[in-house]
Amino acid sequence: MDRNAIVRLGVDAYHGNVQGNFSMRDSLETLRKALVDLNGGSTKLSYKKIRDGECAGLFSVVEEILQKTIVEGFQDNDFLFQTLIDFKSVALGDENDFYIPDNDILYVVSDVSRGNQALRRQRIESGTHIQVPTTLKGIKIYEELDRVLSGRVDFNELIDKVARSFKQQIYVDAMTAFQAMAETDSIYFPTAGSFNENKLVDIINHVEAATGKKAYIFGTQQALRKINLTVLQDAANNSNIAEQARNDVYTMGYMGKFNGTDCIKLNQVHTPGTNTFALDNDKLYIIAGDSKPIKVVNEGEATIYLGNPYHNADLSQEFLYTDSYGVAVAMSEKMGIYTMT
C-alpha cells in the first residue's frame, strides 16, 4: 500500500467512511499493518532505529493523517463554516492574504440633465488586504503509537484526542477573537438591556438596510433561548405561531426563526483545560452579507518530534505533535450586537 493510500485510509477510518467491502474493523487492521510495515515490520518502536532513520516514513504518514483529520474535521459544521469562517491552508512561507472589500460606503446617485457630465467625482473604495499571523501549537503524547502498532489500542484513539483538542482550540480562538472584535469595533449597531422584541427587529432592519442582504441571528443556545419567553407569550393568542414556536423549542431548545429571521446556534465550548464557557451566553449577533468575518489560516506541515526516553525517569516514549495556525477577524459590512442583561 502506497503512502497516499495509507493516509486516505487513516482519514476515512477516522470519519467512518470505509470503502468497498471493508468493515471499520478491517480498515483499522489494514491501517495498523501498513504502519507496522513502515516500522520495518515490527510491532514495537525502537528508539535506536528511529534515531538512525530506519522508520522515518511512519511518522510522516501519521503527521499527514493528523493534519488532514484536523483540517477536514474543522469544516464539519457546514453552515457555520460557510457563513462565518474563511479558511485557508497554505505552505510555509506563502502569503496568507485575505482581501476585505469596502462594502460600507455606497455612492451618491444624483439627478442630471441629458448631455451633462458635471457631477462630483466619487473615489472608488478598493478595500484592504490583511495577513493573518500564525503561531506554532503543540501537544505532547507518549506511548500511544507503540500501543497502536502492537494492536492494544485503536488507531482512531491515537488521533482522536489530538485532533479534537486542536479543533476545539481553533474554534475557541476563532470565536474569542470574534467576540473581542465585536465589543470594540465602531461599525456595528450595538444594543444592550433586557430583551425587547422591537429592539431586535430594529437591529435586524438596520443591518439589512445597511447591507442590502438577508440577516441571520447567531448566538449560543442560552442566548437564543432568551428570545423564547417574550415571543411565546406574545404568540399565545395565535395558536399556529405558538405551536410552531413551541415545537422548535421542544426539538432544538430555541426558536428556529424570529419574525422571519433565521436563528443559528453557535455551539458552546469550554476554554481548554477549564469548565468555563468560551462563548458569551448574553449576546446575539446579527450578521448579513457574503463576507466571512473570521479568517483562519493553517500554515505549513504538521510535524511529530520524537522525544528521548532516556530523558524521562520512567523511560516513556514521548511524541510532540506541532502544527501552525492563526486566527484574525475582519468585517467588511455592518452587523448588529444585542447584549441582553
C-alpha positions as CSV (number, residue, x, y, z in Angstrom):
1,M,0.0,0.0,0.0
2,D,1.5,3.4,-1.0
3,R,1.8,6.4,1.2
4,N,-1.3,8.3,-0.2
5,A,-3.5,5.2,0.2
6,I,-2.4,4.8,3.8
7,V,-3.2,8.5,4.5
8,R,-6.6,8.2,2.9
9,L,-7.4,5.0,4.7
10,G,-6.5,6.7,8.0
11,V,-8.6,9.7,7.4
12,D,-11.6,7.7,6.1
13,A,-11.4,5.3,9.0
14,Y,-11.5,8.2,11.4
15,H,-14.6,9.7,9.8
16,G,-16.2,6.3,9.5
17,N,-16.2,6.3,5.7
18,V,-14.9,2.8,5.0
19,Q,-14.6,1.9,1.3
20,G,-15.6,-1.1,-0.7
21,N,-16.4,-4.3,1.3
22,F,-14.2,-3.3,4.2
23,S,-15.7,-3.1,7.7
24,M,-14.5,-0.5,10.1
25,R,-12.6,-3.2,12.0
26,D,-11.0,-4.5,8.8
27,S,-10.0,-0.9,7.7
28,L,-8.3,-0.2,11.1
29,E,-6.5,-3.6,11.0
30,T,-5.3,-2.9,7.4
31,L,-4.1,0.5,8.6
32,R,-2.3,-1.0,11.6
33,K,-0.5,-3.5,9.4
34,A,0.5,-0.7,6.9
35,L,2.0,1.3,9.8
36,V,3.8,-1.9,11.1
37,D,5.3,-2.3,7.6
38,L,6.6,1.3,7.8
39,N,8.1,0.5,11.1
40,G,10.3,-2.2,9.5
41,G,7.8,-5.0,10.2
42,S,8.0,-4.6,13.9
43,T,5.1,-4.0,16.3
44,K,7.4,-2.2,18.7
45,L,9.0,1.1,18.4
46,S,12.8,1.1,18.7
47,Y,14.4,4.4,19.8
48,K,17.7,3.3,18.2
49,K,16.0,2.5,14.8
50,I,14.1,5.8,14.9
51,R,17.2,7.7,15.8
52,D,19.0,6.0,12.9
53,G,16.2,6.9,10.4
54,E,15.1,3.4,9.7
55,C,11.3,4.2,10.0
56,A,11.0,7.8,9.1
57,G,8.1,7.2,6.8
58,L,6.0,6.0,9.8
59,F,5.9,9.5,11.4
60,S,5.4,11.4,8.2
61,V,2.3,9.3,7.5
62,V,0.9,9.8,11.0
63,E,1.6,13.6,10.7
64,E,-0.3,13.8,7.4
65,I,-3.3,11.8,8.7
66,L,-3.5,14.0,11.8
67,Q,-3.3,17.3,9.8
68,K,-5.9,16.2,7.3
69,T,-8.2,15.0,10.1
70,I,-8.0,18.3,11.9
71,V,-8.5,20.4,8.7
72,E,-11.4,18.3,7.5
73,G,-13.0,18.0,10.9
74,F,-12.8,21.7,11.5
75,Q,-15.2,22.2,8.5
76,D,-17.8,19.7,9.8
77,N,-20.2,22.4,10.8
78,D,-21.1,23.3,7.2
79,F,-23.5,26.2,7.7
80,L,-21.4,27.9,10.4
81,F,-18.3,27.4,8.3
82,Q,-19.8,28.7,5.1
83,T,-21.3,31.7,6.9
84,L,-18.7,32.9,9.4
85,I,-15.3,31.2,8.8
86,D,-13.0,31.8,5.9
87,F,-10.3,29.0,6.0
88,K,-7.1,28.7,4.1
89,S,-4.3,26.1,4.2
90,V,-1.0,27.5,2.9
91,A,2.5,26.2,2.5
92,L,5.1,27.6,4.9
93,G,6.3,31.0,3.6
94,D,3.3,31.5,1.2
95,E,1.4,34.7,1.6
96,N,-1.9,34.1,3.6
97,D,-3.6,37.2,2.1
98,F,-7.3,37.9,2.6
99,Y,-8.9,40.7,0.6
100,I,-11.5,42.7,2.6
101,P,-13.8,44.7,0.2
102,D,-15.2,48.0,1.5
103,N,-18.9,47.4,1.4
104,D,-19.7,50.0,4.0
105,I,-19.9,53.0,1.6
106,L,-22.4,53.4,-1.2
107,Y,-22.1,56.0,-4.0
108,V,-24.4,59.1,-4.1
109,V,-26.7,58.9,-7.1
110,S,-27.5,62.4,-8.5
111,D,-30.1,63.9,-10.8
112,V,-28.5,65.0,-14.0
113,S,-29.8,66.6,-17.3
114,R,-29.1,64.9,-20.6
115,G,-25.7,65.7,-22.0
116,N,-24.4,67.0,-18.7
117,Q,-21.3,65.4,-17.2
118,A,-20.7,67.9,-14.4
119,L,-21.0,65.6,-11.5
120,R,-18.8,65.5,-8.4
121,R,-16.4,62.6,-8.6
122,Q,-16.5,59.9,-6.0
123,R,-13.5,57.8,-5.2
124,I,-13.7,54.1,-5.8
125,E,-13.1,52.4,-2.5
126,S,-10.8,49.4,-3.2
127,G,-10.9,47.7,0.2
128,T,-7.9,46.3,2.2
129,H,-5.7,43.3,2.4
130,I,-4.9,41.6,5.7
131,Q,-2.4,38.9,6.6
132,V,-3.1,36.5,9.5
133,P,-0.1,36.0,11.8
134,T,0.4,32.3,12.7
135,T,1.9,30.6,15.7
136,L,3.1,27.1,16.4
137,K,0.9,25.0,18.6
138,G,1.8,21.6,20.1
139,I,0.5,18.6,22.0
140,K,2.8,16.1,23.7
141,I,1.7,12.5,24.0
142,Y,3.5,9.4,25.0
143,E,3.5,5.6,24.4
144,E,0.3,5.7,22.3
145,L,1.9,4.9,19.0
146,D,3.6,1.9,20.4
147,R,0.3,0.6,21.6
148,V,-1.2,1.1,18.2
149,L,1.5,-0.9,16.5
150,S,1.1,-3.8,18.9
151,G,-2.7,-3.8,18.5
152,R,-3.5,-2.8,22.1
153,V,-5.3,0.4,21.1
154,D,-7.3,1.5,18.1
155,F,-5.5,3.9,15.8
156,N,-8.5,6.3,16.0
157,E,-7.9,6.6,19.7
158,L,-4.4,7.9,18.9
159,I,-5.6,10.7,16.6
160,D,-9.0,11.4,18.2
161,K,-7.9,13.3,21.2
162,V,-5.1,15.2,19.4
163,A,-7.5,16.1,16.5
164,R,-10.4,17.1,18.8
165,S,-8.0,19.1,21.0
166,F,-6.7,21.1,18.1
167,K,-10.1,21.6,16.6
168,Q,-11.5,22.8,19.9
169,Q,-8.6,25.2,20.4
170,I,-9.0,26.7,16.9
171,Y,-12.7,27.1,17.4
172,V,-12.2,28.8,20.8
173,D,-9.6,31.1,19.4
174,A,-11.8,32.0,16.4
175,M,-14.9,32.7,18.5
176,T,-12.9,34.5,21.2
177,A,-11.4,36.8,18.5
178,F,-14.8,37.4,17.0
179,Q,-16.3,38.3,20.4
180,A,-13.4,40.7,21.2
181,M,-13.7,42.4,17.8
182,A,-17.5,42.8,18.3
183,E,-17.0,44.6,21.6
184,T,-14.6,47.2,20.3
185,D,-15.2,48.0,16.6
186,S,-17.2,51.0,15.7
187,I,-19.0,49.8,12.6
188,Y,-21.8,48.0,14.5
189,F,-25.3,48.7,15.7
190,P,-24.9,47.9,19.4
191,T,-27.9,47.5,21.7
192,A,-27.9,46.5,25.4
193,G,-30.5,45.8,28.0
194,S,-33.3,43.3,28.9
195,F,-34.7,41.6,25.8
196,N,-37.2,43.6,23.8
197,E,-38.7,42.2,20.6
198,N,-38.9,45.6,19.0
199,K,-35.3,46.3,19.7
200,L,-34.1,43.1,18.0
201,V,-36.4,43.8,15.0
202,D,-34.9,47.3,14.8
203,I,-31.3,45.9,14.7
204,I,-32.2,43.4,12.0
205,N,-33.7,46.1,9.9
206,H,-30.6,48.3,10.3
207,V,-28.3,45.5,9.3
208,E,-30.4,44.6,6.3
209,A,-30.8,48.2,5.2
210,A,-27.0,48.8,5.5
211,T,-26.0,45.6,3.6
212,G,-29.0,45.1,1.3
213,K,-28.8,41.4,2.2
214,K,-30.7,38.9,4.4
215,A,-29.7,38.9,8.1
216,Y,-29.2,35.9,10.4
217,I,-29.2,35.8,14.2
218,F,-26.3,33.9,15.8
219,G,-26.0,33.0,19.4
220,T,-25.4,30.2,21.9
221,Q,-28.4,28.1,22.8
222,Q,-28.8,30.0,26.1
223,A,-28.7,33.3,24.2
224,L,-31.2,32.2,21.7
225,R,-33.5,30.9,24.4
226,K,-33.8,34.4,25.8
227,I,-35.9,35.2,22.8
228,N,-38.3,32.4,23.5
229,L,-40.2,33.6,26.6
230,T,-41.3,37.0,25.3
231,V,-42.2,35.8,21.8
232,L,-44.2,32.8,23.0
233,Q,-46.1,34.9,25.4
234,D,-46.9,37.4,22.6
235,A,-48.0,34.4,20.4
236,A,-50.3,32.9,23.0
237,N,-53.4,34.2,21.2
238,N,-52.2,32.9,17.8
239,S,-52.3,29.1,18.0
240,N,-50.4,28.5,14.7
241,I,-47.5,30.7,15.6
242,A,-47.5,29.4,19.2
243,E,-47.5,25.8,18.1
244,Q,-44.6,26.2,15.6
245,A,-42.5,28.2,18.1
246,R,-43.1,25.6,20.8
247,N,-42.2,22.8,18.5
248,D,-38.9,24.5,17.7
249,V,-38.2,25.0,21.4
250,Y,-39.1,21.3,22.1
251,T,-36.9,19.9,19.4
252,M,-33.9,22.4,19.4
253,G,-34.2,24.3,22.6
254,Y,-34.7,27.6,20.8
255,M,-36.9,29.0,18.0
256,G,-35.6,28.5,14.5
257,K,-37.0,31.8,13.4
258,F,-37.6,35.2,14.9
259,N,-40.1,37.2,12.9
260,G,-38.9,35.6,9.7
261,T,-35.2,35.8,10.5
262,D,-33.3,32.5,10.9
263,C,-31.7,31.8,14.3
264,I,-28.4,29.9,14.1
265,K,-26.9,28.2,17.2
266,L,-23.2,28.7,17.9
267,N,-22.0,25.6,19.6
268,Q,-20.8,26.4,23.1
269,V,-17.4,25.1,24.1
270,H,-15.2,25.1,27.2
271,T,-12.0,27.1,27.3
272,P,-9.4,24.2,27.0
273,G,-8.3,22.9,30.4
274,T,-11.3,24.5,32.2
275,N,-15.0,24.2,32.8
276,T,-15.6,27.8,31.8
277,F,-17.7,28.5,28.7
278,A,-15.7,30.3,26.0
279,L,-18.7,32.0,24.3
280,D,-20.9,34.8,25.8
281,N,-24.4,33.5,26.6
282,D,-25.8,37.0,26.7
283,K,-25.1,38.2,23.2
284,L,-26.9,37.9,19.9
285,Y,-25.0,38.6,16.7
286,I,-27.0,39.9,13.7
287,I,-25.0,39.3,10.5
288,A,-25.7,39.7,6.8
289,G,-23.7,39.5,3.7
290,D,-21.3,37.1,2.0
291,S,-18.1,38.2,3.7
292,K,-16.9,35.7,6.3
293,P,-15.6,37.7,9.3
294,I,-13.4,35.0,10.9
295,K,-10.2,34.3,9.0
296,V,-8.3,31.0,9.9
297,V,-5.0,30.0,8.3
298,N,-3.3,26.7,8.7
299,E,0.3,27.1,7.7
300,G,3.0,24.6,6.7
301,E,3.1,21.0,7.5
302,A,2.4,19.2,10.8
303,T,5.4,17.6,12.5
304,I,6.0,14.9,15.0
305,Y,9.1,15.3,17.1
306,L,10.4,12.2,18.8
307,G,11.5,12.6,22.5
308,N,14.4,10.7,24.1
309,P,13.1,8.1,26.5
310,Y,16.3,8.3,28.4
311,H,15.4,11.8,29.5
312,N,12.3,10.5,31.4
313,A,12.5,8.8,34.7
314,D,10.0,6.1,33.6
315,L,11.7,5.7,30.2
316,S,8.4,6.5,28.5
317,Q,8.5,7.5,24.8
318,E,7.2,11.0,24.1
319,F,5.9,12.4,20.8
320,L,5.4,16.1,20.3
321,Y,2.9,16.9,17.6
322,T,3.0,20.5,16.3
323,D,1.0,22.5,13.7
324,S,0.9,26.2,12.9
325,Y,-2.3,28.2,12.5
326,G,-3.6,31.7,13.1
327,V,-6.9,33.5,13.6
328,A,-8.0,37.0,12.7
329,V,-11.3,38.8,12.4
330,A,-12.2,41.5,9.7
331,M,-15.6,42.8,8.8
332,S,-16.5,44.4,5.5
333,E,-20.1,45.1,6.3
334,K,-22.1,46.3,9.2
335,M,-23.5,44.0,11.8
336,G,-25.6,44.2,15.0
337,I,-25.0,43.1,18.5
338,Y,-27.6,42.7,21.2
339,T,-26.2,42.3,24.7
340,M,-29.0,41.1,26.9
341,T,-28.8,41.9,30.6
